Each structure stands twice: as C-alpha cells, then as structure tokens.
Amino acid sequence: MSALMQSAIFPMTLIIPIVAGKLKDQRLLAIGTACSFLLGSIGLLFGVSLLLSSILLGLAGGSAFGLSIMFFSLRTSSSKQASQLSGMAQSIGYLLAAGGPIIVGWLYDLNGKWTLPISTLIFSSIVMIVAGLMAGKGYIDHSG
C-alpha cells in the first residue's frame, strides 16, 4: 500500500504546479487536495478500502506538496519575498513533518487503537480546507 501511495504521489508533484501556475485562483485545487486527504483518512478510519484510501492519500500528498511549493512564487512579487516566505513556511512545515510520526505514535499508544490518530488526520484535513480557501484566493500578477 505504501508503494501504491508513493506511485500516486509522484505524478501529482509534477502536474499540480503546472495547473496551479495557469490559474489565477487555486482554491479549487486546495479544496480538492484537502478533500482527498479527508476522504482517504475517513476510508482508513472506517475500513472502506485500503486500496482506495492509499491512492487518495497519495494523490493528496503529491498535490499538497506541489501546490505549497508553487505558492512561494505565486504569492510573492520578488525573489527576496519568495525566499523569505519559503524559509518561514518550510521551516514550520518540516518541523511539523518531523514531529508528525511521533505524535501519531503517541496518540496510538494512548489506547492501542488507530481511531484517535486517524481522527486527528481528519481534523487536520478540515483545517487544510479552511487554509486552502485563504491561501488559494487570487495571486499577484507577474505579467506586468
């Protein structure tokens, strides 16, 4: 399932930045990404389909990464701003990514079930929908 998820991640990291760059408003991409995380997590929680959940989570992961990296150039008007935004966002993002597995393991250890860790992922997906609505709204037009 991990290999399947990784296979779904790869094409999205290539496709999403191209699509996002052609759009003035990326809210639909951000919401679609967050909803894929949400549906994949719900699928895991309720045991709907490990295959489908893995694919959805992979598509969402690749889309989220590609979109977040693209936002650095879409939301800034200079290379200095882009590097500042990138430095701040990647510092926080990689800190969360490093702590994520530890937190998920700790939540699992609390009661020996996956309900709490997966519920946390579902909550995070909802937060991502709200953040995507804000981050995806319009961008600075660099064409002059």
C-alpha positions as CSV (number, residue, x, y, z in Angstrom):
1,M,0.0,0.0,0.0
2,S,2.9,2.3,0.7
3,A,4.3,1.7,-2.8
4,L,0.9,2.4,-4.3
5,M,0.6,5.6,-2.3
6,Q,4.1,6.7,-3.5
7,S,3.1,5.9,-7.1
8,A,0.1,8.2,-6.7
9,I,2.2,11.0,-5.2
10,F,4.8,11.3,-8.0
11,P,2.6,12.4,-10.9
12,M,0.8,15.0,-8.8
13,T,4.0,16.7,-7.8
14,L,4.6,17.3,-11.5
15,I,1.1,18.1,-12.7
16,I,-0.3,20.3,-9.9
17,P,2.4,23.1,-10.1
18,I,1.8,23.4,-13.9
19,V,-2.0,23.6,-13.4
20,A,-1.7,26.0,-10.4
21,G,0.5,28.3,-12.4
22,K,-2.1,28.6,-15.1
23,L,-4.8,29.6,-12.7
24,K,-5.3,32.9,-11.0
25,D,-7.2,31.3,-8.2
26,Q,-6.1,27.9,-6.7
27,R,-8.9,27.5,-4.2
28,L,-10.4,24.5,-6.1
29,L,-7.0,22.8,-6.2
30,A,-6.5,23.4,-2.5
31,I,-10.0,22.2,-1.5
32,G,-9.7,19.2,-3.8
33,T,-6.4,18.3,-2.2
34,A,-7.8,18.7,1.3
35,C,-10.9,16.7,0.4
36,S,-8.7,13.9,-0.9
37,F,-6.9,13.8,2.4
38,L,-10.2,13.9,4.2
39,L,-11.8,11.0,2.2
40,G,-8.6,8.9,2.4
41,S,-8.5,9.3,6.1
42,I,-12.2,8.6,6.5
43,G,-11.6,5.5,4.4
44,L,-8.9,4.3,6.7
45,L,-10.9,5.0,9.8
46,F,-13.9,3.1,8.7
47,G,-12.0,0.4,6.8
48,V,-13.8,1.3,3.5
49,S,-11.0,0.3,1.1
50,L,-7.3,0.3,2.0
51,L,-6.5,0.4,-1.8
52,L,-8.7,3.5,-2.5
53,S,-7.6,5.2,0.7
54,S,-3.9,4.8,-0.2
55,I,-4.5,6.2,-3.7
56,L,-6.4,9.2,-2.3
57,L,-3.8,9.9,0.3
58,G,-1.1,9.6,-2.3
59,L,-2.8,12.0,-4.7
60,A,-3.5,14.4,-1.9
61,G,0.1,14.3,-0.6
62,G,1.6,14.9,-4.1
63,S,-0.9,17.7,-4.8
64,A,-0.3,19.3,-1.4
65,F,3.5,19.4,-1.8
66,G,3.3,20.7,-5.4
67,L,0.8,23.3,-4.5
68,S,2.6,24.5,-1.4
69,I,5.9,24.9,-3.3
70,M,4.1,26.7,-6.1
71,F,2.5,29.2,-3.7
72,F,6.0,30.6,-2.9
73,S,6.2,32.1,-6.3
74,L,2.5,32.8,-6.8
75,R,2.1,34.8,-3.6
76,T,5.2,37.0,-3.9
77,S,6.4,39.7,-6.2
78,S,10.2,39.4,-5.8
79,S,12.8,36.7,-5.3
80,K,13.5,38.2,-1.8
81,Q,9.9,37.8,-0.8
82,A,9.8,34.3,-2.2
83,S,12.9,33.2,-0.3
84,Q,11.6,34.8,2.9
85,L,8.2,33.0,2.6
86,S,9.9,29.8,1.6
87,G,12.2,29.9,4.5
88,M,9.4,30.5,7.0
89,A,6.9,28.1,5.6
90,Q,9.4,25.3,5.0
91,S,10.9,25.7,8.5
92,I,7.4,25.3,10.1
93,G,6.3,22.6,7.6
94,Y,9.4,20.4,8.1
95,L,9.2,20.8,11.8
96,L,5.6,19.6,11.7
97,A,6.5,16.8,9.4
98,A,9.3,15.7,11.7
99,G,7.0,15.7,14.7
100,G,4.0,14.1,12.9
101,P,5.1,10.5,13.2
102,I,6.0,10.9,16.9
103,I,2.6,12.5,17.6
104,V,0.7,9.8,15.7
105,G,2.6,7.1,17.5
106,W,2.0,8.7,20.9
107,L,-1.8,9.0,20.1
108,Y,-1.8,5.4,19.1
109,D,0.0,4.4,22.3
110,L,-2.7,6.2,24.4
111,N,-5.2,3.4,23.8
112,G,-3.7,1.0,21.3
113,K,-6.2,1.9,18.5
114,W,-5.9,3.9,15.3
115,T,-9.2,5.9,15.9
116,L,-7.5,8.9,17.7
117,P,-4.6,9.3,15.3
118,I,-6.8,9.0,12.2
119,S,-9.4,11.3,13.7
120,T,-6.5,13.8,14.1
121,L,-5.8,13.5,10.4
122,I,-9.4,14.1,9.6
123,F,-9.4,17.2,11.8
124,S,-6.2,18.4,10.1
125,S,-7.9,17.9,6.7
126,I,-10.7,20.2,7.8
127,V,-8.2,22.8,8.9
128,M,-6.5,22.4,5.5
129,I,-9.8,23.2,3.7
130,V,-10.0,26.5,5.6
131,A,-6.3,27.3,5.0
132,G,-6.7,26.4,1.3
133,L,-9.6,28.8,0.9
134,M,-7.4,31.6,2.3
135,A,-4.1,30.7,0.5
136,G,-5.7,29.8,-2.8
137,K,-7.5,33.1,-3.3
138,G,-6.0,35.0,-6.2
139,Y,-2.3,35.8,-6.7
140,I,0.0,38.6,-7.7
141,D,0.0,39.0,-11.5
142,H,3.7,38.9,-12.5
143,S,3.0,39.5,-16.2
144,G,3.0,43.3,-15.8
